Amino acid sequence: MPFTVAIVGRPNVGKSTLFNRLTGRRAALVDPQPGVTRDRREGEGRIGPLTFRLVDTAGLEDAVSGTMAGRMRAQTDEALHEADVLLFVIDARQGVTARDRQFASELRKSEVPVILVANKAEARSAMAGVWDAFSLGFGDPVAVSAEHGDGMAALHDALAHHAPAADGEDADDDGHCLRLAIVGRPNVGKSTLVNRLLGSERVITGPEPGLTRDAIAARWTSCGREIELIDTAGIRRRARRTERVEKLSVADSYAAIRKAHIVVVVLEALQAFDHQDLAIVDYVEREGRGLVVVINKWDLADERRALKHELGLRLAELLPQVRGAPMLTMSAVNGKGVDQLMPAVVGVQDRWARRLATADLNRWLAVTVERHPPPVVRGGRARLRYVTQIGSRPPTLAVFGSRLAGLPDSYRRYLVNRLRQDFDLPGIPLRLRFRSTRNPYVAG
């Protein structure tokens, strides 16, 4: 397995910029505002042939236990315990500060090797801060510019001393990893659900809305499958997104949906299926992701049987494009009902990746068209001759025939609904591609 490298330091020294540089993608949010990173984020770091598990952390801060800052610090401390190497980042332009010295004293008590990284060293004026970094007692500082990519060769050499000999031979096979995203409006209990599933306080939770800002991924095994579990920032209506950081967070959440295989949309029992909930579910369907709907905070609801029936009717009425999607009720806080989730997710994944035999599809098409022929449009009736599956994840079918341009949307929906019912594909986004066959008697 790759060795683990954690990036630590006080806020706003460029830790997330360095994380993005080493992972090769804009995975962590970056903004001049300090304290943007709250949870620890993981990714695969790479410098040349050297690969490692990289963890970005919130800034090292003195904080009172139980406060949001205290929960952020607890996440950083957890990353310190798991790491094989620490990259202690300072701002070379500011030089060594009193807080840098304080945290250096803490890190010296740890048994984890520390590499001192003097970031923002692209300007000649920053060299004074680089020389000042020797006073922290971690040996030669590595001068880098995470923003411009300077100093990566020196950082590679420093990390290579700590890399195990077999690095890179047992990398995880992402081709068999189920990517599961947890999404929803702010403060509906997404992070609490993630922590409950993982069995640890992996992400920060609390009564304050908007605690999660990055899409936080964690590897996990459940139901015999390797899973990449992704907690996302709450998605509010566009008109309510005022801060730049929130806009970046929401964009990160939508990107997580696009990359996921299955998406769990978390709703709050007492406010389920408002306009934003519907918009999120519709986006998941349009992206072709498998869907599971979770009604959280079920312990706060009264007359639960009647409410569950009502919510089921609303799901079918307001979101007919995902008719049959699993709708589960649970309380992430006390864990009641959470054990239903992963079996439902695995079932959705199996249907989402399903391949249908061409012979079965064409027998189905003949029966379906005979039962309900296409309507006559502009003096003629469409003829559906042949169907075959051309893709999965989600199932995508090509229907061949003639006069298909005038086929009304109502009949296309009829075919999708019959396909979903007859092949046991409830709640799975289905794609039908209609392709006209060429008339051999028409020239050209």
N, C-alpha and C positions, 0 to 999 in steps of 0.2 A: 504494500500500500504506500502511496506517496506520503512524505512527511508533512507535518502541519506547521504552517507559518502564520503567526498572528501579528497584525499591525496595531500598535498601541501608541499612545501619546496624548497630550492635552488637545482640547478641541481646536479645530481650524488650522492645523499644521499641514494639511494635505494628505491625510491618511486615505480618504476615499478616492482621491485623485490617483494615488499610488496603487490602490486596489484595482482601479479601472485600467491603469497602465499595465499591470502585471497579468490581469485576466484577459486583456485584449479587447474589452468591450465596455460600454457604458453601463455597468451593472449597478453601481452605487450612485446615489444622488450626490451631486456636488453643487455647493452654493456658498457664497461668501458668508452667509449667516452661520454662526457657530452652532453646534449641536444638532445638525441635520440628521446625522446617523444616530439611531437610538438602539436598535438591535444589532447583534453580530450577524454579519452576512458572510456567506461562504461561496467560494468559486475555485476553479482550477487556475492556479498561477503558472506562468511559464516564462522563462528567460532562456532563449536558445533551446538546447536539449534538456534543460533542467525543468522538471515539473513538480508541483507540490500543491497541497491543499492550502488555500489562502483564506484567512479570516479577517474581515474588517470589523473594527469595534468602535463603540462610542468613545468619546474622549475620556481620558482619565480625570476624574473629578472627585473632590471630597464631597460626600453627600450623606444625608441622613437616611437611615434604613426606613423603607416604607414609602418614601417620596418617589416621584417619577425619576429624579436624578439618582436616587438610591437604587432603583430597579435597573437603570441603565448601567450603573457601576457594577451591579451584580452580574449582568451579562458579560461585561468586560472581564471580571474576575474569573468567570467560568471559562472564557476563551484562554486566559492565561494558564489555567490548569491543564487544558487539553493540548496546548501547543508544544511542539518540539523546539521551535526557535521563535524568538520575539524580534520584530523590527520596531525599535523604539524611535519614533519620528519626532524631530524638532524642526522648527522654522529657522533656517540659517539666516534669513534676513533680519529676524528679531534677535538672534543670538540666544544664548541659554538664559532662561528666565528662572525665577524663584520656584515656580511650579514645576518646571522641568527638573530642577535639582531635587525637589521633594519626591517626585515620582521615580526619579532615578534611584533614590535611596530605597524606595519600596521594591523596585525591580531587582536590586542587588540581593535582596533577601530570598528571591526565588532561585530555584535550582535550574531554571530554564535558561539556556544561552541567550544572550542579548546582542543584537547587531544594532549599533547606533547609526541612524540614517539622518543626515542633515539635508532636508528637503528645501526646495526653492533656492537652489545654489547656482542658478544659471547666470546671475549677475555677478560682476567682479566685486561689488560692494558686499556680497554675502559671504566672501571668504573669511572675513573676520569672525563671523558666527561659526563657520566650520572649525576654525582653529580653537575657538572658545569651547567647542564641544568636547575637546580632549579632557577638559576639567571634570567631566561626568564620570570618568573612570571606566569606560567600556572599550578602551583601546581606540584604534583609528576609526574615526567616523567615515561613513561612506557618503560622499557628496553627490546628490542627485537632483534632478529636476523632473518630478513626476509628470508635470504638465507637458514638458518638451521631450521627455524620454532620455535626457542626459544621465550618464552615470550607471546605466543598466549593466554594463559589462563588469564594473567593479562590484555591483550588488550581486551579480551572478557568482563571482569568485568568493564573496563572503558567505553566500548561502551554500555553495558547493561543499564547503568544509563540513557542513552538518547533514548533508544528504546521505541517506543509506545507500549501500552499494547496489541494491537491487531496485533502486528507484525507477518507477515507470513500468515495471513488468506486470504488476497486478492491478492496473487501472480498471476502474469500474466500467462495465459494458453498458453504456447509456441506451443501446439499442433495445435492451430488455427492461429498461427502467420505466415505470409508470409515472408520468409527470402529472401531479394532482394539485390544482390551484384552489385555494379557499378565498372566495371573494364575497363582497357585499357592501352595504352602506357602512358608514362609521359607527362604531360602538354597538354592533350587533352580536359580538362575541366571537369573532373570527380567531383572534390570537388565543383566547381561552380554549377554544376547540382544538387548535393546533397543539397547545401544551398538553391538553388532555390526551390526545392521540399519541404524542411522543412520550408521555409519562414523565415529563420534566418541564421546568420553567425555561423553555427554549426561547420564547419571545416575551417582551414586556407586555403586561396587561395592567388594567386599572380602569377606574371610572371615567377618566378623561378621554373624550373622543379624539381620534386622530393620532393615537400613540404610535402606531405603525406607519412608517414613511417609506421604507424600501420594501420591495418584494423579497421576503426572506425565505431561502430554501434550506431544507434539511433532509438528509438521507435517512431512510427508515424502512423496515421490513414488516409487512403485514399480510396475512392470508397467503403466505408463501411467495410473495412478490416484492421485488425491490422497488421502492417508491421514493420519488423526489417530491417532498411535500412543500408547497409554496404558500406562505402567508403573505397577504397583500394589504396595501393601504386601503382604507375605506373610500368608496367612490360616491362622492356627492354630486348633485346636479351641477351642470356646467356653470350656471349663474351664481352658484354659491362658492365657487372656487376662486378665491381672491388672492391668496398668497402664491408666489412663484413656486415655493417648495411643494405646496399641495398640488399644484398643476403637474409638477414633475412626478409626484408620487402616484397620481391617478394615471398618468401615461405609463408608468411602470406597471400598474395593476392591469391595464389593458394589454400590455405586452406579455404579461404572465398568462393571460387568458389565451392569447394567440399561440403561445408556446406549449400550453398544457395539452394533455390528452383528455382528461376528465376535469370538469370544473364543479366544485361544490359552491352553490350560491346560498349564503346564510341570510335568513330573514329573521326579524324579531317577531315573536308570537303576537304581540299586541299591536304591531304596526306593519303586518305583512302585506305584500303586494301593493305598496304605494307606487307612484309613477317611476321612481328611480329603480325599485326592485324589478319592475317590468322591463325597463330599459336595459338593465344588466343581463337579465335572462335572454332577452331578444338578441343582444350582442353575442352572447355565448352560442346561441343557435346559428346566427349568421356566420360565425367563424367555424361552424361545423364541429364544435367540441361536444363530447359526451357530458350530460348534465345530471346532477343530483341536487334537489332542493331540500334544504334543511331549515326547519322552523325551530329556532333556538329560543331559550328562556321560556320553555314550555311550563316550567314550574310556577311561573307567574300568572298563568292563564286560568280563568274560571270556566266551568262548563266545557271541559276539554273535548268531549266526544262531539258535541254540536259544533264547536269551533273547528275541529279537524275536518268535519264533513263540509263545512262552509268554505274552508280554505281549499279543499280539494276541488270543489265546484268552481271556485274563482280561478284556480290554476288552469282548469280545462277550458273555461270560458274566455279568460283574458289572454292565454298563451296556447292557442290550439296547435301551433307549430311544434310544440314539445309535448303533445298529449301523451300521457302514459309515463312521463318522467317520474322517477321515485321521489316521493315527498315524505321526509322523515321528521318526526318531532323528537326533541331532546333538550336536555339542560347540560350545557358544557361545564357549568360551574360545579354541579354535583355528580356529573358523569352519567346520569340516567338517560338511557337511550342511545348513548354514543357508540355502543357496541354494534348497532345496526348499520353504521355508516360504511365501514370498509367492505362488508359483503355486498352492499348495494353498489359501491363504486366498482368492485371487481365484475359484478354482473353487467353493469353498463359498459365497461371496457370490452368485455367479451362480445357484446352485441355491436358495439361501435366498430370493432375490428373484423367483423364477420364477413366471410366470403360466401356468396350464394351461387349454387350451381346453375349454369345457363339453361339446362334442360328444365329444371324446376321453375325457373323464371318464365320461360316461354309457355309452359303449361299454365302457369298462373295468369299470364297475359291473355291467353285465349279464353279462359274461363271468365276473367274480369271484364273483358270487352264484350263477350257474349251476354253477360248479365246486365251490363249497362253500356251500350254502344255510345261512342262519341256523338255529340249533337251535330245536326246539320248546320253548317255555317256558310253563308254566301252560296247557297245552291249545291253544296257538296259536303261530304262527310269525310273526316280524317280517317286514315287507315293505319292502324298500328300493327306492324308486321313482325317485329323481332325485338328482343330485349336482351342485354347482357350487362354484367357488372364490369365496370372499367376502373374502379378504384374502391378502396376501403378507407376507414378512419377519416371521415364517415363514409358509409356505403354510398357509392355513386354509380348510377346505372345510365346506360345509353339506350334510348328507345328509338328504333328506326321505323320509318313509315312515310306516308305521303300526305300532302295537304295539312301538315302539322302547324303551319304558321297561324292558322285560324283557330287552333285548339284553345278553348277558353280556360282561364285560370281555375274556374270551378272544377273542370274535369281533371286538370293536373293535380289539384288537391285531392280529388277522389282517388286517383291512382296512388298517391303517396299514402293516404289513409288506409287503403286496402292493402298496400304493400306492408305497411307497419303492422297491421292486424294479422295478415295471413302468414307472415314470416316471423312473428313474435319479436318485433323490434320497437317496443314502447319507448317513447321519449328520445329516440335516437334521431338526430338530424339526417334526413335523407335527401339526396340530390338526384334529380332526374334530368338528363340532357336529351332533348328531342332533336333528332337528326333526320332530315329528309333524304330518302333514297332517290337516286338519279333515275329519271325516265330514259331508258335506252332508245326510245323512238323519237326523242327530241334532239335535234342537232346541236352540236357544240358542247 
